[in-house]
Amino acid sequence: MARMEEGRSVHRVLVGKPEVKRPKGGPRLRWEDNIKMDLRELGGGGDWMEWAQDRDRWRTLVNKAMNFRVP
């Protein structure tokens, strides 16, 4: 049986250490998490998926979110 040479990619993957470090902090927010946070800031609640199925209601909400300014 042949030994793995140290320069080969397979050998580096099996015994090597990653050179890149993971970013600090928790997991990144998902798109859905951002939607929920925006709704809470606007004073809206409920199921955002239900709101999104009504185009006029969703468009109104999105426009309100885009023009929202924190005092």
Backbone bond lengths (Angstrom), bond angles and torsions (degrees), N, CA, C in turn:
res aa  C-N    CA-C-N  psi(-1)  N-CA   C-N-CA  omega(-1)  CA-C   N-CA-C  phi
1 M - - - 1.441 - - 1.530 108.70 -
2 A 1.309 118.35 133.70 1.458 122.75 -177.29 1.525 110.93 -81.45
3 R 1.311 114.69 142.86 1.475 119.98 176.89 1.520 109.47 -81.61
4 M 1.342 114.83 151.67 1.460 118.74 176.73 1.519 109.30 -77.24
5 E 1.308 115.67 134.21 1.459 119.83 176.70 1.530 108.70 -79.31
6 E 1.312 116.76 144.58 1.459 121.25 -175.02 1.522 113.10 -65.25
7 G 1.288 119.53 -26.33 1.464 121.97 -177.57 1.522 113.84 -82.12
8 R 1.316 118.02 -12.86 1.458 120.92 -176.41 1.520 111.38 -72.06
9 S 1.318 116.36 148.09 1.466 122.45 -178.53 1.521 111.75 -59.43
10 V 1.318 116.95 -41.60 1.461 120.97 -177.52 1.527 109.89 -61.50
11 H 1.304 116.44 -42.42 1.456 120.54 -179.74 1.538 110.41 -64.92
12 R 1.318 116.88 -42.30 1.470 120.42 179.20 1.521 111.21 -62.50
13 V 1.321 117.74 -38.92 1.460 121.44 179.96 1.520 110.94 -67.19
14 L 1.315 116.69 -41.37 1.459 120.58 -177.58 1.523 113.96 -71.47
15 V 1.313 118.33 -40.72 1.461 120.35 -173.44 1.519 113.95 -114.53
16 G 1.309 117.91 -10.38 1.460 120.76 -176.68 1.517 112.90 -79.35
17 K 1.323 114.62 164.35 1.455 121.37 176.13 1.532 108.08 -106.88
18 P 1.322 116.99 143.92 1.465 118.63 179.42 1.526 110.97 -64.96
19 E 1.310 116.27 141.25 1.461 121.14 -178.37 1.523 111.45 -89.55
20 V 1.315 117.23 -18.81 1.459 121.84 -176.53 1.525 109.03 -98.57
21 K 1.328 115.81 133.99 1.458 120.09 178.21 1.527 109.64 -92.53
22 R 1.323 114.62 151.31 1.453 120.03 176.59 1.524 109.64 -73.98
23 P 1.338 117.05 148.60 1.463 118.81 177.43 1.525 111.00 -67.65
24 K 1.318 116.27 149.82 1.459 120.84 179.74 1.520 109.67 -75.69
25 G 1.316 115.26 159.12 1.453 120.47 176.76 1.517 111.45 101.91
26 G 1.302 114.19 -176.91 1.460 120.14 -178.39 1.511 111.74 -84.11
27 P 1.301 115.58 -172.85 1.455 119.07 179.46 1.530 111.31 -67.07
28 R 1.301 116.21 151.54 1.453 120.78 179.50 1.520 110.11 -67.60
29 L 1.322 114.56 150.72 1.455 119.49 178.53 1.519 110.09 -73.72
30 R 1.304 114.48 144.03 1.458 119.67 175.87 1.528 109.09 -86.49
31 W 1.321 116.42 163.89 1.457 122.21 177.86 1.521 109.64 -56.26
32 E 1.318 116.43 -42.09 1.457 121.40 -178.79 1.527 111.26 -64.08
33 D 1.314 118.08 -36.76 1.463 121.52 177.76 1.529 110.51 -63.28
34 N 1.332 116.62 -40.04 1.463 120.65 178.57 1.525 111.19 -64.69
35 I 1.320 117.16 -39.95 1.463 121.33 178.36 1.524 109.86 -61.27
36 K 1.320 116.70 -46.73 1.467 120.95 -179.28 1.522 111.45 -62.39
37 M 1.339 117.80 -40.93 1.465 120.69 179.33 1.531 110.52 -65.89
38 D 1.330 117.00 -41.66 1.463 120.44 178.77 1.522 111.11 -62.33
39 L 1.320 117.20 -41.04 1.463 120.43 178.74 1.528 111.06 -63.21
40 R 1.325 116.53 -40.94 1.469 119.99 178.81 1.523 110.52 -62.90
41 E 1.340 117.77 -41.10 1.462 121.51 179.91 1.519 111.61 -64.82
42 L 1.327 116.84 -33.66 1.464 121.04 -179.71 1.524 112.05 -81.59
43 G 1.306 116.99 -5.52 1.450 119.96 -179.68 1.511 113.09 87.67
44 G 1.313 116.77 6.51 1.459 120.78 178.50 1.504 110.25 -91.95
45 G 1.261 115.79 155.09 1.452 119.58 177.50 1.505 108.50 -141.88
46 G 1.261 116.18 -161.72 1.452 120.01 177.16 1.511 112.47 85.54
47 D 1.291 114.02 -164.91 1.455 121.60 -175.46 1.523 109.84 -90.88
48 W 1.328 116.92 111.26 1.456 120.30 -176.93 1.521 111.79 -66.63
49 M 1.337 117.53 -27.87 1.464 119.97 179.69 1.528 110.47 -66.04
50 E 1.304 115.44 -36.74 1.464 119.93 177.75 1.530 109.77 -66.64
51 W 1.325 116.47 -40.44 1.461 120.68 178.63 1.525 110.77 -63.63
52 A 1.326 116.50 -40.18 1.467 121.23 -175.92 1.524 112.12 -67.41
53 Q 1.306 118.36 -20.91 1.459 120.31 -179.76 1.524 112.02 -77.11
54 D 1.324 117.59 -18.56 1.466 121.91 174.37 1.527 106.89 -98.46
55 R 1.342 116.64 102.92 1.461 121.20 -171.74 1.525 113.20 -57.56
56 D 1.320 117.28 -44.68 1.465 120.05 -177.80 1.523 110.99 -64.61
57 R 1.307 116.58 -43.97 1.465 121.02 179.56 1.532 110.33 -64.42
58 W 1.326 116.46 -42.96 1.467 121.00 -179.79 1.526 110.75 -65.07
59 R 1.346 117.56 -43.03 1.459 121.60 179.94 1.531 110.15 -61.70
60 T 1.332 116.29 -41.92 1.459 120.58 177.71 1.529 110.26 -61.13
61 L 1.296 116.66 -44.42 1.460 121.58 -179.85 1.527 111.53 -64.48
62 V 1.328 117.13 -42.61 1.470 120.84 179.71 1.530 110.27 -64.97
63 N 1.324 117.04 -42.90 1.468 119.99 178.20 1.525 110.95 -62.96
64 K 1.309 116.49 -39.78 1.462 121.00 177.93 1.530 109.88 -63.31
65 A 1.321 117.49 -41.47 1.467 121.97 179.74 1.539 110.40 -66.45
66 M 1.325 117.27 -38.36 1.458 120.23 -178.38 1.531 111.71 -69.18
67 N 1.325 117.00 -30.79 1.460 121.25 -178.62 1.520 112.90 -96.23
68 F 1.321 117.10 2.22 1.450 122.31 -177.40 1.520 110.50 -72.09
69 R 1.319 116.08 131.00 1.469 120.46 177.46 1.514 107.79 -124.40
70 V 1.307 115.55 136.99 1.459 121.10 178.30 1.522 107.22 -79.58
71 P 1.341 118.12 128.07 1.480 120.53 -178.64 1.506 113.01 -68.00
